[in-house]
Amino acid sequence: MMWQAVIVDDERLARMELRALLQSHPEVAVVGEASTLDGAIERIRLTGANLVFLDIQLKGEFGFDLLARLSKDVAVVFVTAFDAYAVQAFEVQALDYLLKPVAPARLASTLTNLARRGGLDIRTMPDPADEDAVASPPERLALTARLFLRLDERMGFLAVAQIRAVLADGDRAIVVTLDGRRWQVRKPLREWVLRLPEEQFLQIHRGALVNLNEVQRVDEWSHGSFHVHLRGESTPMVMSRRFASRVRARLG
């Protein structure tokens, strides 16, 4: 598959360096450059580009803001001098995260991954049931991490430590925060199970993941299941018999 790429960076020299590196990869054609987000949108629209190399900190702009303006068939690779945004990049499902100065071998690895994914919706996470996903599970988030993702219908930051519970909602999820608010996010529960710190979060039901610090008490209920009472929640959550067995095995 031939990739039509636009390089978005407010430093001309950085654009030139990346363009030079990409010359060694005939599967990628650089069809445009931009120094602003509006310029990037225009170049993508005019060229039909399906790949963007995107700097995060532009003059007066934040690279993450571009993602809400892109269609899902446009792959995004972040290229930045700052490693602090790696977690956020993963959460918005960018293809990769390259640190400046970009190493040729690292760029080659990114493009190999891009070729492997081919024409798939590149901002759709692999199903954990997939062999590759099982073989290489994503790195877990730290409790101190902050995520940048779509909350309801807007992009925003979410601190992992502020999550009280995550509830299944079809192919999405509802994140309950410590202030009692409920946010719909475009990530299924299975992804949160794989990513949230397991010493802090516990799946108690096929449809519920809870923050252990927020558990006030657990009451026996019926047929080996339990009611889990969370701080700030008037209705208890059910811990099913099957998951109760897993909890005993894990926590003793």
SERO-4910 file (N, C-alpha, C, O; in steps of 0.05 Angstrom, whole numbers):
BEGIN
 pado doro    nc1    nc2    nc3   cac1   cac2   cac3    cc1    cc2    cc3    oc1    oc2    oc3
  Met    A     17    -24      0      0      0      0     18     25      0     36     27     16
  Met    A     11     44    -18     26     69    -19     13     89      0    -11     93      0
  Trp    A     30    101     17     20    120     37     27    148     27     49    154     20
  Gln    A      6    166     28     10    194     21     12    210     47     -7    211     62
  Ala    A     35    221     52     40    233     78     42    263     78     52    275     58
  Val    A     32    275     99     36    304    104     52    307    130     45    294    150
  Ile    A     72    323    130     89    329    153     80    355    166     79    376    152
  Val    A     72    354    192     63    378    205     82    385    228     84    370    248
  Asp    A     97    407    224    116    415    244    121    445    239    123    454    216
  Asp    A    123    460    261    127    489    257    157    497    253    163    520    250
  Glu    A    174    476    252    203    481    247    210    470    219    208    446    214
  Arg    A    218    488    202    224    480    174    246    459    173    245    441    157
  Leu    A    266    463    190    289    444    190    279    416    198    288    396    186
  Ala    A    262    414    217    251    388    226    236    375    203    238    351    199
  Arg    A    220    391    188    206    379    165    225    369    144    221    348    133
  Met    A    246    384    139    266    376    119    280    350    128    284    333    111
  Glu    A    287    348    153    301    324    163    283    299    160    293    278    152
  Leu    A    258    302    168    240    279    166    235    271    137    234    248    130
  Arg    A    232    291    120    228    286     91    252    270     80    249    252     64
  Ala    A    276    279     88    300    265     79    301    236     88    308    218     73
  Leu    A    293    231    113    292    203    123    272    186    108    277    163    103
  Leu    A    250    198    101    229    183     87    236    177     58    223    160     46
  Gln    A    256    190     47    264    184     20    274    155     17    275    144     -5
  Ser    A    283    143     39    292    115     39    269     95     40    274     71     40
  His    A    244    105     40    221     88     42    202     94     20    185    111     22
  Pro    A    205     80     -3    189     86    -27    159     81    -23    143     91    -39
  Glu    A    151     67     -2    123     62      3    109     87     14     84     88     16
  Val    A    124    108     21    113    132     32    121    156     14    145    160      9
  Ala    A    101    170      4    105    194    -12     97    218      4     74    220     12
  Val    A    115    237      8    109    261     23     95    280      3    108    289    -16
  Val    A     69    285      7     54    301    -12     48    329     -2     36    345    -15
  Gly    A     57    335     23     53    362     33     65    367     60     72    348     74
  Glu    A     69    392     66     79    400     92     61    423    103     49    437     88
  Ala    A     61    426    130     46    447    142     59    454    168     72    438    181
  Ser    A     55    480    176     66    489    202     44    495    222     50    501    245
  Thr    A     19    494    213     -4    499    231    -25    477    227    -24    461    208
  Leu    A    -44    475    246    -65    455    243    -84    461    220    -92    443    206
  Asp    A    -91    486    216   -108    493    193    -94    487    167   -106    477    148
  Gly    A    -68    492    166    -53    486    142    -52    456    138    -53    447    115
  Ala    A    -50    440    159    -49    411    157    -76    401    145    -76    384    127
  Ile    A    -98    411    156   -124    403    146   -127    409    116   -137    393    100
  Glu    A   -118    432    108   -119    440     80   -102    422     62   -111    413     41
  Arg    A    -78    416     71    -61    398     55    -72    370     53    -71    357     32
  Ile    A    -83    360     75    -95    333     75   -119    333     56   -122    314     41
  Arg    A   -135    354     57   -159    355     39   -151    356     10   -163    343     -7
  Leu    A   -131    372      4   -123    376    -24   -109    352    -36   -111    346    -60
  Thr    A    -94    338    -19    -77    315    -29    -89    288    -25    -81    268    -36
  Gly    A   -110    287     -7   -121    260     -1   -102    244     16   -103    219     15
  Ala    A    -85    257     31    -65    243     48    -78    224     67    -99    229     78
  Asn    A    -65    201     72    -75    181     91    -56    176    114    -59    157    129
  Leu    A    -35    193    116    -15    190    137     -5    218    145      1    234    128
  Val    A     -4    223    171      6    249    181     28    244    201     24    229    220
  Phe    A     50    257    197     72    258    217     68    285    232     71    306    220
  Leu    A     60    284    257     50    307    271     67    314    296     70    298    314
  Asp    A     77    339    296     89    349    320     68    356    341     45    363    333
  Ile    A     74    354    366     54    359    387     53    388    395     32    400    398
  Gln    A     77    401    399     77    429    408     84    447    384    107    450    377
  Leu    A     63    458    373     66    478    352     64    506    364     55    509    387
  Lys    A     71    526    349     69    553    359     40    561    364     24    564    346
  Gly    A     33    563    390      6    571    397    -15    550    393    -39    555    396
  Glu    A     -7    525    386    -26    504    381    -17    478    393      7    474    400
  Phe    A    -36    459    397    -30    433    409    -37    412    388    -60    410    379
  Gly    A    -17    396    381    -21    377    359    -44    358    363    -57    349    344
  Phe    A    -50    350    389    -72    332    394    -98    343    383   -116    327    377
  Asp    A   -101    369    382   -126    381    373   -132    374    344   -155    377    335
  Leu    A   -112    366    329   -117    359    301   -134    333    298   -149    330    279
  Leu    A   -131    315    317   -143    289    314   -173    290    311   -185    274    296
  Ala    A   -186    308    326   -215    310    325   -224    319    297   -248    317    291
  Arg    A   -206    330    281   -213    341    255   -206    322    232   -211    328    209
  Leu    A   -195    299    239   -187    279    219   -207    256    217   -220    249    237
  Ser    A   -209    245    193   -225    221    191   -209    197    201   -184    199    203
  Lys    A   -223    176    208   -209    153    220   -191    138    201   -175    122    210
  Asp    A   -193    143    175   -175    129    157   -149    143    152   -133    136    135
  Val    A   -144    164    168   -118    178    167   -101    169    191   -108    173    214
  Ala    A    -78    156    184    -60    147    205    -44    170    217    -37    189    202
  Val    A    -38    169    242    -24    191    256      1    180    270     -1    161    285
  Val    A     24    192    264     49    186    278     58    211    291     64    231    277
  Phe    A     60    212    317     70    236    331    100    237    329    114    216    333
  Val    A    111    260    323    140    264    323    145    289    340    138    311    333
  Thr    A    159    285    362    162    306    382    188    303    397    200    282    399
  Ala    A    196    326    409    220    325    426    213    319    455    231    318    472
  Phe    A    188    315    461    179    312    489    167    284    492    149    276    478
  Asp    A    177    269    512    167    242    517    143    242    536    132    220    541
  Ala    A    136    265    547    115    266    568     87    259    557     69    254    572
  Tyr    A     84    260    530     58    255    519     54    227    508     34    222    494
  Ala    A     72    209    514     70    182    503     44    168    511     32    155    494
  Val    A     36    171    536     12    157    545    -12    169    531    -30    154    521
  Gln    A    -14    195    529    -36    208    515    -37    199    485    -59    195    474
  Ala    A    -14    196    473    -13    188    445    -25    160    442    -39    155    423
  Phe    A    -18    143    461    -30    116    460    -60    117    463    -75    103    449
  Glu    A    -69    134    482    -98    135    487   -114    146    464   -138    138    462
  Val    A   -103    163    448   -118    172    424   -112    154    400   -119    160    378
  Gln    A    -98    132    406    -93    111    387    -78    120    362    -84    113    340
  Ala    A    -57    136    367    -38    142    346    -23    117    338    -20     99    355
  Leu    A    -14    116    313      1     92    305     27     89    320     35     67    327
  Asp    A     41    111    324     67    110    338     74    137    349     61    157    344
  Tyr    A     96    138    364    105    162    378    136    162    375    150    147    387
  Leu    A    146    181    358    174    182    352    186    207    366    175    228    366
  Leu    A    209    202    378    223    224    392    244    236    373    258    222    359
  Lys    A    246    263    373    266    276    358    293    276    373    293    276    398
  Pro    A    315    274    360    317    270    331    310    241    324    317    222    338
  Val    A    295    238    302    285    212    295    307    194    285    322    201    267
  Ala    A    310    170    298    330    151    289    319    135    265    296    127    265
  Pro    A    336    132    244    327    118    220    315     90    226    295     82    214
  Ala    A    328     75    245    318     48    251    290     49    264    273     32    260
  Arg    A    286     70    281    260     73    295    239     80    274    216     70    276
  Leu    A    245     97    255    226    104    234    219     79    218    196     75    210
  Ala    A    239     63    211    235     39    196    216     20    211    198      8    198
  Ser    A    219     18    237    201      1    253    172     11    251    154     -5    249
  Thr    A    169     37    253    142     49    251    129     42    224    106     35    223
  Leu    A    144     45    203    133     40    176    128     10    172    109      3    157
  Thr    A    143     -7    185    138    -36    183    111    -41    196     95    -57    186
  Asn    A    106    -29    219     81    -32    233     58    -21    217     36    -33    216
  Leu    A     63      1    203     43     13    186     36     -6    163     12     -9    157
  Ala    A     56    -18    151     51    -37    129     36    -61    139     18    -72    125
  Arg    A     42    -71    163     28    -94    174     -2    -89    178    -18   -106    173
  Arg    A     -8    -64    186    -36    -58    191    -51    -51    166    -75    -52    165
  Gly    A    -36    -44    145    -48    -41    118    -71    -22    118    -70      1    128
  Gly    A    -93    -31    106   -116    -14    103   -135    -14    126   -158     -3    123
  Leu    A   -128    -25    149   -146    -25    172   -150      4    183   -134     22    178
  Asp    A   -172      7    197   -177     32    211   -155     35    232   -156     21    252
  Ile    A   -135     53    227   -111     53    243   -117     64    271   -100     60    289
  Arg    A   -139     77    276   -145     86    303   -166     69    316   -181     78    333
  Thr    A   -166     43    309   -183     24    323   -164      4    336   -148     -8    322
  Met    A   -165      2    362   -146    -16    376   -151    -45    370   -174    -52    364
  Pro    A   -130    -62    369   -134    -90    365   -150   -103    387   -148    -95    410
  Asp    A   -166   -123    380   -181   -138    399   -162   -154    416   -145   -168    405
  Pro    A   -165   -154    443   -147   -171    459   -149   -200    453   -131   -215    461
  Ala    A   -170   -209    439   -171   -237    431   -153   -244    408   -147   -267    403
  Asp    A   -143   -223    394   -125   -227    372    -98   -237    382    -89   -229    404
  Glu    A    -86   -255    367    -62   -268    376    -40   -248    382    -25   -251    402
  Asp    A    -37   -228    364    -15   -209    369    -20   -193    394     -2   -187    409
  Ala    A    -46   -186    399    -52   -170    423    -47   -187    448    -37   -176    468
  Val    A    -53   -212    448    -48   -229    471    -18   -233    475     -8   -234    498
  Ala    A     -3   -236    453     26   -240    455     40   -215    466     60   -217    480
  Ser    A     30   -191    458     43   -167    466     23   -148    478     14   -129    465
  Pro    A     15   -153    503     -5   -135    516      6   -107    520     30   -104    524
  Pro    A    -11    -87    518     -2    -59    521      9    -54    549      1    -67    568
  Glu    A     27    -35    551     39    -28    577     18    -16    594      2      1    585
  Arg    A     18    -23    620     -2    -12    638      5     17    645     28     25    646
  Leu    A    -16     32    650    -13     60    658     -5     62    687    -12     45    704
  Ala    A      9     83    694     15     89    722     -9    103    734    -25    116    720
  Leu    A    -12    101    760    -34    114    774    -33    144    771    -53    158    773
  Thr    A     -9    155    767     -5    184    764     -9    193    735     -7    217    730
  Ala    A    -15    175    717    -18    183    689    -42    200    684    -63    197    698
  Arg    A    -41    217    664    -63    232    654    -69    224    625    -50    223    609
  Leu    A    -94    219    619   -101    211    592   -113    234    577   -126    251    588
  Phe    A   -109    234    551   -122    254    533   -140    238    514   -130    224    497
  Leu    A   -166    241    517   -185    225    502   -211    239    500   -216    259    513
  Arg    A   -229    228    483   -255    240    480   -273    232    503   -278    209    508
  Leu    A   -283    253    517   -302    249    539   -329    260    530   -332    284    525
  Asp    A   -348    242    527   -373    249    514   -367    259    486   -357    243    469
  Glu    A   -372    284    480   -367    294    453   -345    314    451   -343    329    431
  Arg    A   -327    315    471   -305    333    469   -279    320    478   -280    300    493
  Met    A   -257    330    469   -231    320    478   -224    333    505   -230    356    510
  Gly    A   -212    317    523   -205    327    549   -185    309    563   -178    287    553
  Phe    A   -175    319    586   -156    304    602   -170    289    624   -189    299    636
  Leu    A   -160    265    630   -172    249    651   -149    236    667   -133    222    656
  Ala    A   -148    242    693   -128    230    710   -136    202    718   -158    198    727
  Val    A   -118    183    716   -124    155    723   -133    154    752   -151    139    759
  Ala    A   -119    169    770   -126    168    798   -154    179    804   -164    174    826
  Gln    A   -166    193    785   -193    203    790   -215    184    780   -239    191    782
  Ile    A   -208    161    771   -228    142    761   -238    125    785   -222    112    799
  Arg    A   -264    125    789   -277    109    810   -284     81    799   -281     61    812
  Ala    A   -295     80    774   -303     55    762   -305     59    732   -308     82    722
  Val    A   -304     37    718   -308     37    689   -329     15    683   -327     -8    691
  Leu    A   -350     23    668   -372      5    663   -375      1    633   -371     19    617
  Ala    A   -381    -24    625   -385    -31    597   -409    -16    586   -429    -13    599
  Asp    A   -406     -7    561   -428      6    547   -426     -1    517   -420     16    500
  Gly    A   -431    -27    511   -428    -36    483   -399    -36    476   -382    -47    490
  Asp    A   -393    -24    452   -365    -22    444   -352      3    455   -330     11    446
  Arg    A   -365     16    475   -353     39    489   -353     33    519   -357     10    527
  Ala    A   -349     53    535   -349     49    564   -358     75    577   -357     96    565
  Ile    A   -368     72    602   -375     95    618   -354     97    640   -351     78    656
  Val    A   -340    119    642   -321    123    663   -334    140    685   -343    162    680
  Val    A   -334    130    709   -345    144    732   -321    156    748   -303    141    756
  Thr    A   -321    182    751   -299    195    765   -306    201    794   -329    199    802
  Leu    A   -286    209    809   -290    213    838   -310    235    845   -321    235    867
  Asp    A   -315    253    826   -334    274    831   -363    265    824   -381    281    825
  Gly    A   -366    239    817   -392    228    812   -401    231    783   -423    221    776
  Arg    A   -385    244    766   -393    248    738   -389    222    722   -372    206    729
  Arg    A   -405    219    701   -403    196    684   -397    206    656   -411    222    644
  Trp    A   -375    194    645   -366    203    618   -367    179    599   -357    157    606
  Gln    A   -379    183    576   -377    161    556   -351    165    540   -345    187    531
  Val    A   -336    143    538   -311    143    524   -311    122    502   -325    102    504
  Arg    A   -297    127    480   -297    109    457   -276     87    460   -261     82    441
  Lys    A   -276     75    483   -258     52    488   -274     31    503   -286     37    524
  Pro    A   -275      6    493   -290    -14    507   -276    -22    534   -253    -16    538
  Leu    A   -292    -34    551   -282    -42    577   -257    -59    576   -239    -56    592
  Arg    A   -256    -77    556   -233    -95    554   -206    -80    552   -186    -90    562
  Glu    A   -206    -56    540   -182    -40    538   -174    -29    565   -151    -27    572
  Trp    A   -194    -20    580   -188     -9    607   -178    -31    625   -160    -26    642
  Val    A   -188    -55    622   -178    -78    639   -149    -82    633   -133    -89    652
  Leu    A   -140    -79    608   -112    -84    601    -94    -61    608    -70    -65    612
  Arg    A   -105    -37    610    -88    -13    613    -86     -2    641    -65      9    648
  Leu    A   -108     -3    656   -107      9    683    -89     -7    702    -87    -31    699
  Pro    A    -76      6    721    -58     -8    739    -73    -30    755    -92    -24    769
  Glu    A    -64    -55    752    -79    -77    764    -77    -78    794    -93    -92    807
  Glu    A    -57    -65    806    -56    -64    835    -77    -46    847    -83    -47    871
  Gln    A    -89    -29    830   -108     -9    839   -137    -15    829   -156     -8    843
  Phe    A   -139    -28    806   -165    -32    794   -171    -62    791   -154    -78    785
  Leu    A   -196    -69    796   -204    -97    797   -230   -101    782   -249    -86    786
  Gln    A   -230   -120    764   -255   -127    749   -272   -145    767   -263   -166    775
  Ile    A   -297   -136    773   -314   -151    790   -337   -164    775   -353   -180    787
  His    A   -340   -158    750   -362   -168    734   -353   -164    705   -335   -149    699
  Arg    A   -365   -179    687   -357   -176    659   -362   -148    649   -351   -139    628
  Gly    A   -379   -133    663   -385   -105    655   -376    -84    674   -385    -61    671
  Ala    A   -358    -90    693   -351    -70    713   -322    -73    723   -313    -96    728
  Leu    A   -308    -51    725   -281    -50    735   -281    -28    756   -290     -5    750
  Val    A   -270    -33    780   -272    -14    802   -245     -7    813   -226    -23    812
  Asn    A   -243     17    824   -220     27    838   -221     16    867   -240     23    881
  Leu    A   -202      0    875   -203    -12    902   -204      8    924   -215      3    946
  Asn    A   -192     32    920   -192     53    940   -220     64    945   -225     76    966
  Glu    A   -238     59    927   -265     70    929   -285     50    940   -308     56    943
  Val    A   -276     25    946   -293      5    957   -297     10    987   -277      9   1002
  Gln    A   -322     14    995   -328     18   1024   -333     -8   1038   -323    -12   1061
  Arg    A   -348    -25   1026   -353    -52   1038   -363    -71   1017   -372    -62    995
  Val    A   -362    -96   1023   -372   -118   1006   -390   -135   1022   -383   -145   1043
  Asp    A   -415   -139   1012   -435   -155   1026   -441   -180   1010   -444   -179    985
  Glu    A   -444   -203   1024   -453   -226   1010   -482   -222   1001   -498   -209   1014
  Trp    A   -488   -232    977   -514   -227    966   -529   -252    959   -547   -260    975
  Ser    A   -523   -265    937   -539   -289    929   -523   -307    912   -509   -299    893
  His    A   -525   -333    918   -513   -354    901   -483   -349    896   -473   -352    873
  Gly    A   -469   -341    916   -440   -337    914   -432   -310    902   -408   -306    898
  Ser    A   -451   -293    897   -444   -266    887   -445   -246    910   -454   -252    932
  Phe    A   -435   -222    905   -432   -202    926   -442   -174    916   -443   -169    892
  His    A   -449   -158    935   -454   -129    929   -429   -113    937   -420   -116    960
  Val    A   -419    -97    918   -395    -81    924   -405    -52    926   -415    -41    906
  His    A   -401    -40    949   -410    -13    954   -386      6    949   -366      4    963
  Leu    A   -390     25    931   -369     44    925   -375     71    937   -399     79    939
  Arg    A   -355     85    946   -359    112    958   -372    130    937   -364    131    914
  Gly    A   -393    144    945   -406    163    927   -427    151    909   -440    166    894
  Glu    A   -431    124    910   -450    111    893   -473    100    911   -468     85    929
  Ser    A   -497    108    905   -520     99    921   -528     70    916   -539     57    934
  Thr    A   -522     60    892   -530     33    885   -505     16    884   -485     22    870
  Pro    A   -505     -7    898   -481    -24    898   -478    -38    871   -497    -41    855
  Met    A   -453    -45    865   -447    -61    840   -446    -90    848   -439    -97    870
  Val    A   -452   -107    829   -452   -136    833   -425   -147    826   -415   -142    804
  Met    A   -414   -163    844   -391   -179    837   -401   -208    832   -410   -221    851
  Ser    A   -399   -217    808   -410   -243    801   -395   -266    814   -372   -262    822
  Arg    A   -407   -289    815   -394   -312    828   -368   -319    814   -348   -325    826
  Arg    A   -369   -318    787   -345   -325    772   -322   -305    778   -299   -314    782
  Phe    A   -328   -279    779   -307   -260    784   -299   -260    814   -276   -253    821
  Ala    A   -317   -268    831   -310   -270    860   -288   -291    864   -271   -288    880
  Ser    A   -290   -313    848   -269   -334    850   -243   -323    841   -222   -329    853
  Arg    A   -243   -306    820   -218   -294    810   -206   -275    831   -182   -274    835
  Val    A   -224   -260    844   -215   -241    864   -202   -255    888   -181   -247    898
  Arg    A   -214   -277    896   -202   -293    918   -175   -303    910   -156   -302    926
  Ala    A   -173   -313    886   -148   -324    877   -126   -302    876   -102   -308    882
  Arg    A   -134   -278    869   -115   -257    866   -108   -244    893    -85   -238    898
  Leu    A   -128   -239    909   -124   -224    934   -122   -242    959   -116   -232    981
  Gly    A   -128   -267    955   -126   -285    978   -149   -282    998   -150   -296   1018
***
